[in-house]
C-alpha cells in the first residue's frame, strides 16, 4: 500500500533515464520516561535479518486524510497504543536510507514524528501482544548519558577515533562558508574550550556515521568502516536510518525542554519535584542542581501544589504538584530554563 509517484522530466539527472518512483512513509519516535530511564518504542521489522526499528508505514491518501492520522493508525496497528502529543520532526529522503531495499522498489521518503506518552500496566500487555518493546534510548546513544559524569567511551574510543578522522583529507566542506570536519567534530563533542551541548545529538551521530564508527556505517558499506573491519561497541543499531531519525527526535526534545512545557506530557497528573527533576535529567542526560531546579520551577510558576503528599520513597513525605495549565495563557514560552551541570 505504497503512495508511489514518478518524477517528471525536469527531475531527471540525464536524458533517457527511467522515471524514479517515490513512496511516502511515516515514522514515529514514541518516547516515555519510567524510573529515571528514558525509553523509545521499537517494533520488529518485516524484512528478514533486519534489526528492530521505529513504528512506521506507508502513507496512502486514499486511506489517510492527513499524515498525522496515517501515523496514528500505523502506531495503533503495530503497538496497540493510542498516542497523545504528536509533532512533525523532519523529512528524511537520502538515497540508500532503506538498507535492504530491492532493485525496482520505490525510493522511500519518510516524514518523522515525535510522540510523548506514559507507560502503564495496560499498555505493557498490549505491546507484548504486538511484539513491540520499550527500549532505553541510551542503548542506542550511550555517549549521550552524562548523569554519572563523562562516559568513558568518549575518552577511550570516540575522541581518539574522531581526532584521526578529522585529520584525513577533508572534502566535506564544499564552500568557504561550511565548517571543516575538524571544526564540526570539536563543536559537536565540545572539544577544547568548547562545552558539550546536549542538543547536538544529531550532529554527533552523523559524524560517527561518517567516520565509520557505528553499525549503520558498516551495514551501508561506508569505506572507513570497511577498512577497519571491526567496530567498537558504540550502542545498538536500528533498521534503515531509524537511529538517525531517533537522534533528530532527541535533539528536538532536549531543545524544547527549555522553551515549551513538553516534559509534563511525560509526567503523571500528580508528581513530586524530585520526580520532575529526574525526568528532565533522564531526557537531557545531564545532572541538575537540586536547589536551583526547584527555585526555577517554583518561581517560574510552572507547577502548583495539590495539597497532597507522597511517601513513595519511604522517607519524609514529599509535596505533590501538578502542571499549572494557566501558564500557557500567561507566557508564550514557558519552558524549563535550567542550568545543566
Buried (B, 14 or more C-beta within 10 A) or exposed (E): EBBBBEBEEEEEEEEEEEEBBBBBBBBBBBBBBBEEBBBBBBBBBEBEEBBBBBBBBBBBEEEBEEBBEBBBBBBBEBBBBEBEEBBEBBEBBEEEBBBEBEEEEBBBBBBBBBBBBBBEEEBEEBBEEBEBBBBBBBEBBBBBBBBEEEBEBBEEBBBEBBEEBBEEEBEEBEEEEEBEBBBBBBBBBBBEEEEBBBBBBBBBBBBBBBBBBBBBBBBBEBEBBEEBEEBEEBBBBBBBBBBBBBBBBBBBBBBBBBEBBBBBBBBEEBBBBBBBBBBBBBBBBBBBBEEEBBEBBBEBEBBBEEEEEBEEEEEEEBEBBBBBEEBEEEEEEBBBEBEBE
